[in-house]
């Protein structure tokens, strides 16, 4: 029989598990870090690092009896001339077997609270075994020994499980902190390279590709899919600078509208969208399209790349929070699994832009698909990360640009956001 709960310190073992968690996060590829998302990676890491506590099924305990040689050299009630070597007598051995669930290695570790003498036993498979031996066993003494040993084991299991529960409770915060730090580092590295203005040298088998430069094309990278045993084809994803370029084109078009308000005051959503498309097609070789059927519906602006949709946007006039929430739902319905860069261009004619800007982030934060908000420069621009409706591990970027557009005459009967929403 071995001494249980005595091989090593449980606190040291738990620190080792945190070190393993840190190593797992550090080993995440940049592609996995960005495409899997903070919430999904955190949940996966917590699930992998969670330690199952020990649960002993005492009600299912069994006992078996056999003969054993019992060393009685220290039994002073027996006459033994030489006590230096073992002196064996034939006796009885009773082996108790208790099935258990949980992490078997916990039986080896010493909890922070412990006694000088730990209980003895062996662990095999999903069973804990401990024994009592005697030359002439007395039933009452056997029962007393069983109760004493079982009680000691219960105490150690309780002490072990208390530390394990505290460890498991803190895993989510620890894993999220590590993943967020890894996520931030990957973004910083990408931003650093982008700021250099020098093309990256591609490594062998580097999973990226870019369209040849014949005028400006939407450049794409390959998003690393979730780990799978089956080989998967790379999926193009609009790179960050082209995403920002598209939004910049739209912003420049709005500046034109502001300089020439009379030319745009009577335009509806379709008319404004058409002006945007003229500019986008000038940069993206005529491939930006309007009212294109995409996935489950028609989206206002679509930029395809190599047979895939890499940018999806909706153009809407502000008609209140409910309408914006409905627009997000509409955009998510239009968005396939491959679409990761999206936008909403929100035109305001209510003459109350400050109120609109206060309500936009409130609406998105309250949406079921909301994951987090990203810092984004600009008083009238917002950026969010949303969860894909058909795949919780897939995240997409949503930028909302709010514009004050000229209007010669306000819509009849409309004086506030609430009035518009009710109309």
FITILO-533232 format. One record per residue (C-alpha): chain; residue number from 1; x negated, z, y; residue in three letters. Coordinates in pm, whole numbers, plus 50000, padded with zeros to 5 digits. Layout:
N
mol seq X Z Y type
A NUM X Z Y Ala
...
This chain:
423
mol seq X Z Y type
A 1 50000 50000 50000 Unk
A 2 49886 49923 50355 Unk
A 3 49931 50122 50671 Unk
A 4 50202 49955 50880 Unk
A 5 50191 49924 51260 Unk
A 6 49817 49990 51277 Unk
A 7 49617 49665 51274 Unk
A 8 49612 49592 51647 Unk
A 9 49772 49680 51980 Unk
A 10 50113 49527 52046 Unk
A 11 50043 49513 52420 Unk
A 12 49728 49308 52352 Unk
A 13 49926 49077 52124 Unk
A 14 50190 49023 52394 Unk
A 15 49922 48944 52652 Unk
A 16 49791 48691 52404 Unk
A 17 50134 48529 52388 Unk
A 18 50137 48494 52767 Unk
A 19 49796 48329 52746 Unk
A 20 49936 48083 52491 Unk
A 21 50228 48012 52724 Unk
A 22 49988 47943 53010 Unk
A 23 49792 47707 52786 Unk
A 24 50110 47521 52687 Unk
A 25 50204 47468 53051 Unk
A 26 49854 47360 53148 Unk
A 27 49861 47104 52866 Unk
A 28 50181 46939 52994 Unk
A 29 50113 46583 53101 Unk
A 30 50202 46490 53460 Unk
A 31 50469 46252 53331 Unk
A 32 50633 46519 53117 Unk
A 33 50612 46773 53398 Unk
A 34 50798 46548 53640 Unk
A 35 51046 46375 53412 Unk
A 36 51155 46671 53199 Unk
A 37 51230 46887 53501 Unk
A 38 51158 47251 53582 Unk
A 39 51479 47392 53434 Unk
A 40 51450 47205 53104 Unk
A 41 51080 47279 53057 Unk
A 42 51135 47645 53141 Unk
A 43 51414 47674 52884 Unk
A 44 51206 47500 52617 Unk
A 45 50903 47720 52682 Unk
A 46 51111 48039 52680 Unk
A 47 51271 47934 52353 Unk
A 48 50930 47868 52196 Unk
A 49 50772 48191 52323 Unk
A 50 51061 48430 52256 Unk
A 51 50973 48685 51988 Unk
A 52 51242 48774 51739 Unk
A 53 51273 49154 51712 Unk
A 54 51264 49334 51378 Unk
A 55 51601 49397 51217 Unk
A 56 51593 49597 50893 Unk
A 57 51896 49571 50668 Unk
A 58 51895 49923 50527 Unk
A 59 52241 49880 50373 Unk
A 60 52093 49611 50145 Unk
A 61 51798 49826 50029 Unk
A 62 51726 49824 49655 Unk
A 63 51502 50037 49434 Unk
A 64 51314 49973 49111 Unk
A 65 51125 50209 48883 Unk
A 66 50821 50159 48666 Unk
A 67 50528 50359 48529 Unk
A 68 50210 50409 48727 Unk
A 69 49883 50596 48703 Unk
A 70 49894 50884 48951 Unk
A 71 49573 51036 49088 Unk
A 72 49614 51415 49076 Unk
A 73 49255 51508 49162 Unk
A 74 49379 51678 49480 Unk
A 75 49666 51859 49310 Unk
A 76 49543 52220 49323 Unk
A 77 49818 52343 49093 Unk
A 78 49645 52157 48807 Unk
A 79 49333 52269 48626 Unk
A 80 49071 52000 48674 Unk
A 81 48703 52081 48616 Unk
A 82 48555 51793 48821 Unk
A 83 48760 51678 49118 Unk
A 84 48500 51439 49260 Unk
A 85 48627 51132 49071 Unk
A 86 48996 51033 49048 Unk
A 87 49191 51207 48773 Unk
A 88 49487 51000 48657 Unk
A 89 49803 51103 48478 Unk
A 90 50083 50875 48371 Unk
A 91 50365 50903 48622 Unk
A 92 50662 50725 48777 Unk
A 93 50663 50482 49069 Unk
A 94 50975 50400 49270 Unk
A 95 50954 50089 49490 Unk
A 96 51205 50047 49769 Unk
A 97 51273 49697 49906 Unk
A 98 51440 49647 50244 Unk
A 99 51520 49291 50359 Unk
A 100 51453 49222 50724 Unk
A 101 51478 48953 50990 Unk
A 102 51243 48891 51282 Unk
A 103 50874 48836 51339 Unk
A 104 50690 48973 51034 Unk
A 105 50360 49011 51223 Unk
A 106 50519 49290 51427 Unk
A 107 50474 49518 51126 Unk
A 108 50099 49491 51184 Unk
A 109 50091 49585 51553 Unk
A 110 50069 49931 51703 Unk
A 111 50327 50003 51975 Unk
A 112 50237 50190 52294 Unk
A 113 50428 50490 52158 Unk
A 114 50302 50593 51815 Unk
A 115 50207 50885 51587 Unk
A 116 49873 50983 51435 Unk
A 117 49979 50870 51087 Unk
A 118 50173 50546 51057 Unk
A 119 50398 50476 50757 Unk
A 120 50274 50277 50459 Unk
A 121 50425 49964 50312 Unk
A 122 50376 49596 50235 Unk
A 123 50547 49291 50381 Unk
A 124 50619 48993 50159 Unk
A 125 50837 48711 50273 Unk
A 126 51143 48862 50434 Unk
A 127 51111 49199 50260 Unk
A 128 50950 49531 50347 Unk
A 129 50840 49742 50046 Unk
A 130 50727 50102 50030 Unk
A 131 50670 50332 49733 Unk
A 132 50687 50691 49613 Unk
A 133 50494 50805 49306 Unk
A 134 50497 51132 49113 Unk
A 135 50400 51261 48771 Unk
A 136 50725 51448 48723 Unk
A 137 50956 51326 49002 Unk
A 138 51227 51562 49119 Unk
A 139 51539 51374 49242 Unk
A 140 51576 51598 49544 Unk
A 141 51212 51555 49645 Unk
A 142 51234 51180 49589 Unk
A 143 51539 51160 49818 Unk
A 144 51366 51374 50080 Unk
A 145 51055 51153 50070 Unk
A 146 51266 50841 50102 Unk
A 147 51453 50975 50405 Unk
A 148 51132 51089 50573 Unk
A 149 50959 50752 50523 Unk
A 150 51264 50553 50629 Unk
A 151 51302 50761 50944 Unk
A 152 50940 50706 51039 Unk
A 153 50973 50331 50989 Unk
A 154 51291 50327 51200 Unk
A 155 51110 50501 51485 Unk
A 156 50826 50251 51482 Unk
A 157 51067 49958 51468 Unk
A 158 51255 50099 51769 Unk
A 159 50930 50141 51965 Unk
A 160 50819 49790 51871 Unk
A 161 51153 49632 51961 Unk
A 162 51165 49806 52299 Unk
A 163 50837 49643 52402 Unk
A 164 50943 49307 52257 Unk
A 165 51273 49321 52449 Unk
A 166 51089 49386 52776 Unk
A 167 50855 49096 52699 Unk
A 168 51141 48858 52622 Unk
A 169 51328 48967 52933 Unk
A 170 51038 48867 53156 Unk
A 171 50969 48535 52985 Unk
A 172 51207 48326 53196 Unk
A 173 51052 48435 53525 Unk
A 174 50699 48392 53390 Unk
A 175 50767 48050 53240 Unk
A 176 50942 47926 53555 Unk
A 177 50655 48047 53774 Unk
A 178 50403 47864 53555 Unk
A 179 50610 47543 53538 Unk
A 180 50674 47543 53913 Unk
A 181 50302 47586 53976 Unk
A 182 50225 47301 53736 Unk
A 183 50497 47085 53895 Unk
A 184 50360 47155 54244 Unk
A 185 50004 47070 54134 Unk
A 186 50112 46735 53990 Unk
A 187 50294 46651 54312 Unk
A 188 49993 46758 54520 Unk
A 189 49764 46541 54310 Unk
A 190 49993 46242 54352 Unk
A 191 50020 46303 54725 Unk
A 192 49641 46327 54751 Unk
A 193 49590 45994 54579 Unk
A 194 49863 45833 54789 Unk
A 195 49701 45960 55109 Unk
A 196 49370 45793 55024 Unk
A 197 49518 45447 55058 Unk
A 198 49301 45319 54770 Unk
A 199 49452 45162 54455 Unk
A 200 49413 45370 54142 Unk
A 201 49180 45244 53872 Unk
A 202 49378 45221 53554 Unk
A 203 49254 45385 53237 Unk
A 204 49282 45227 52896 Unk
A 205 49641 45241 52771 Unk
A 206 49750 45390 53103 Unk
A 207 50132 45388 53091 Unk
A 208 50185 45236 53437 Unk
A 209 50256 44892 53565 Unk
A 210 50316 44730 53902 Unk
A 211 50473 44399 53994 Unk
A 212 50235 44137 54141 Unk
A 213 50229 44129 54521 Unk
A 214 50431 43827 54626 Unk
A 215 50587 43971 54938 Unk
A 216 50684 44329 54865 Unk
A 217 50822 44416 54524 Unk
A 218 50954 44746 54400 Unk
A 219 50656 44895 54220 Unk
A 220 50733 45105 53919 Unk
A 221 50576 45358 53689 Unk
A 222 50667 45440 53332 Unk
A 223 50850 45769 53289 Unk
A 224 50727 45957 52982 Unk
A 225 51029 46017 52755 Unk
A 226 51095 46343 52574 Unk
A 227 50878 46400 52270 Unk
A 228 51005 46204 51971 Unk
A 229 50877 46077 51642 Unk
A 230 51002 45726 51714 Unk
A 231 50804 45501 51949 Unk
A 232 50993 45436 52272 Unk
A 233 50960 45152 52517 Unk
A 234 50840 45250 52865 Unk
A 235 51108 45273 53133 Unk
A 236 51032 45159 53490 Unk
A 237 51083 45414 53765 Unk
A 238 51051 45340 54135 Unk
A 239 50727 45489 54265 Unk
A 240 50751 45737 54549 Unk
A 241 50606 45521 54828 Unk
A 242 50847 45233 54757 Unk
A 243 51136 45478 54751 Unk
A 244 51027 45606 55092 Unk
A 245 50980 45247 55211 Unk
A 246 51341 45160 55126 Unk
A 247 51462 45463 55318 Unk
A 248 51235 45368 55608 Unk
A 249 51390 45019 55619 Unk
A 250 51732 45180 55646 Unk
A 251 51614 45417 55920 Unk
A 252 51467 45127 56117 Unk
A 253 51796 44941 56088 Unk
A 254 51977 45244 56230 Unk
A 255 51734 45243 56523 Unk
A 256 51841 44884 56590 Unk
A 257 52205 44994 56583 Unk
A 258 52132 45269 56833 Unk
A 259 51960 45025 57071 Unk
A 260 52247 44775 57049 Unk
A 261 52560 44987 56998 Unk
A 262 52809 44725 57116 Unk
A 263 52702 44485 56841 Unk
A 264 52791 44738 56570 Unk
A 265 53076 44944 56712 Unk
A 266 53347 44755 56522 Unk
A 267 53169 44729 56186 Unk
A 268 53315 44894 55878 Unk
A 269 53118 45024 55577 Unk
A 270 53082 44677 55428 Unk
A 271 52960 44530 55755 Unk
A 272 52696 44799 55806 Unk
A 273 52588 44769 55447 Unk
A 274 52542 44394 55488 Unk
A 275 52297 44450 55772 Unk
A 276 52100 44688 55552 Unk
A 277 52090 44433 55272 Unk
A 278 51957 44162 55503 Unk
A 279 51661 44387 55583 Unk
A 280 51604 44499 55223 Unk
A 281 51616 44146 55085 Unk
A 282 51356 44048 55340 Unk
A 283 51118 44292 55175 Unk
A 284 51230 44281 54812 Unk
A 285 51251 43905 54753 Unk
A 286 51627 43880 54770 Unk
A 287 51677 44112 54476 Unk
A 288 51866 44389 54661 Unk
A 289 52235 44331 54592 Unk
A 290 52569 44466 54715 Unk
A 291 52873 44570 54513 Unk
A 292 52677 44513 54194 Unk
A 293 52830 44629 53870 Unk
A 294 52603 44910 53749 Unk
A 295 52681 45127 53446 Unk
A 296 53038 45262 53498 Unk
A 297 53125 45109 53835 Unk
A 298 53013 44918 54142 Unk
A 299 52747 45061 54367 Unk
A 300 52696 44966 54731 Unk
A 301 52322 44889 54726 Unk
A 302 52112 44820 54417 Unk
A 303 51744 44726 54383 Unk
A 304 51650 44603 54033 Unk
A 305 51303 44573 53883 Unk
A 306 51211 44394 53562 Unk
A 307 51567 44402 53438 Unk
A 308 51614 44771 53525 Unk
A 309 51784 44934 53821 Unk
A 310 51531 45146 54011 Unk
A 311 51727 45226 54327 Unk
A 312 52099 45298 54367 Unk
A 313 52270 45387 54696 Unk
A 314 52617 45441 54843 Unk
A 315 52720 45377 55204 Unk
A 316 53001 45601 55335 Unk
A 317 53157 45711 55660 Unk
A 318 53181 46089 55692 Unk
A 319 53534 46198 55603 Unk
A 320 53470 46562 55520 Unk
A 321 53309 46773 55244 Unk
A 322 53555 46669 54972 Unk
A 323 53479 46303 55033 Unk
A 324 53103 46368 55013 Unk
A 325 53143 46556 54685 Unk
A 326 53351 46267 54552 Unk
A 327 53077 46024 54662 Unk
A 328 52818 46223 54463 Unk
A 329 53047 46208 54159 Unk
A 330 53087 45835 54215 Unk
A 331 52711 45783 54242 Unk
A 332 52650 45980 53921 Unk
A 333 52909 45768 53740 Unk
A 334 52728 45455 53855 Unk
A 335 52388 45589 53756 Unk
A 336 52255 45504 53413 Unk
A 337 51994 45711 53229 Unk
A 338 51718 45490 53369 Unk
A 339 51817 45527 53736 Unk
A 340 51612 45805 53892 Unk
A 341 51602 45723 54266 Unk
A 342 51933 45737 54452 Unk
A 343 52059 45774 54809 Unk
A 344 52372 45820 55016 Unk
A 345 52379 45671 55366 Unk
A 346 52634 45873 55557 Unk
A 347 52772 45729 55882 Unk
A 348 52929 45968 56128 Unk
A 349 53182 45870 56394 Unk
A 350 53346 46210 56440 Unk
A 351 53133 46301 56745 Unk
A 352 53044 46632 56580 Unk
A 353 52714 46557 56409 Unk
A 354 52587 46919 56407 Unk
A 355 52887 47027 56201 Unk
A 356 52830 46742 55957 Unk
A 357 52464 46837 55916 Unk
A 358 52561 47196 55834 Unk
A 359 52811 47091 55570 Unk
A 360 52605 46831 55381 Unk
A 361 52364 47075 55207 Unk
A 362 52651 47317 55135 Unk
A 363 52838 47044 54950 Unk
A 364 52540 46940 54737 Unk
A 365 52432 47295 54652 Unk
A 366 52783 47360 54524 Unk
A 367 52790 47049 54305 Unk
A 368 52770 47106 53924 Unk
A 369 52478 46863 53896 Unk
A 370 52268 47041 54162 Unk
A 371 51924 47155 54041 Unk
A 372 51724 47227 54355 Unk
A 373 51663 47117 54713 Unk
A 374 51338 46953 54822 Unk
A 375 51182 46994 55164 Unk
A 376 51235 46672 55355 Unk
A 377 51125 46590 55707 Unk
A 378 51393 46495 55953 Unk
A 379 51680 46672 56124 Unk
A 380 51938 46437 55978 Unk
A 381 51793 46382 55629 Unk
A 382 51819 46584 55309 Unk
A 383 51673 46553 54961 Unk
A 384 51793 46707 54637 Unk
A 385 51725 46697 54265 Unk
A 386 52033 46648 54049 Unk
A 387 52084 46666 53675 Unk
A 388 52187 46346 53502 Unk
A 389 52549 46381 53383 Unk
A 390 52473 46254 53033 Unk
A 391 52132 46412 52976 Unk
A 392 52048 46764 53100 Unk
A 393 51676 46694 53054 Unk
A 394 51685 46394 53288 Unk
A 395 51665 46456 53661 Unk
A 396 51724 46216 53950 Unk
A 397 51637 46229 54318 Unk
A 398 51913 46206 54578 Unk
A 399 51832 46149 54945 Unk
A 400 52112 46177 55200 Unk
A 401 52054 46018 55539 Unk
A 402 52309 46098 55807 Unk
A 403 52348 45856 56098 Unk
A 404 52544 45868 56421 Unk
A 405 52694 45520 56450 Unk
A 406 52853 45372 56763 Unk
A 407 53227 45358 56798 Unk
A 408 53425 45210 57082 Unk
A 409 53747 45393 56997 Unk
A 410 53781 45691 56764 Unk
A 411 54017 45646 56473 Unk
A 412 54371 45727 56581 Unk
A 413 54474 46083 56506 Unk
A 414 54124 46188 56403 Unk
A 415 53965 46472 56593 Unk
A 416 53771 46676 56337 Unk
A 417 53622 46676 55987 Unk
A 418 53924 46857 55852 Unk
A 419 54163 46602 56001 Unk
A 420 53965 46318 55847 Unk
A 421 53956 46490 55510 Unk
A 422 54328 46534 55507 Unk
A 423 54393 46177 55617 Unk
